Amino acid sequence: MSRFDQLQSRLTSALKPVVCELEDDSAAHAGHAGAASGGSHYNLKIISHHFEGLNRISRHRLVYDAIGDMMHTEVHALAIVAMAPSEIPT
């Protein structure tokens, strides 16, 4: 399973998102020190009921908990937009 697929699977399993848009942005960081160590750069937009009533820091902690050890080995940078379904503009 690819690194991208592992991330997607862990996020989906742990947070049961309504929306999970994961983008690999590693190519834009070629030559960057973090990229040289093998870590990848990702952008994440995730909407989950698990985020209802939580502040941004608590939401990010849930995301980091979901991806676990990958954050220290496989992922160099993760830009997160985490929202609850009630925050989606209609």
Buried (B, 14 or more C-beta within 10 A) or exposed (E): EEBBEEBBEBBBEBBEBEEBEBEBEBEEBEEBEBBEEEBBBBBBBBBBEBBEEBEEEEBBEBBBEBBEEBBEEBBBBBEBEBBBEEEEEE
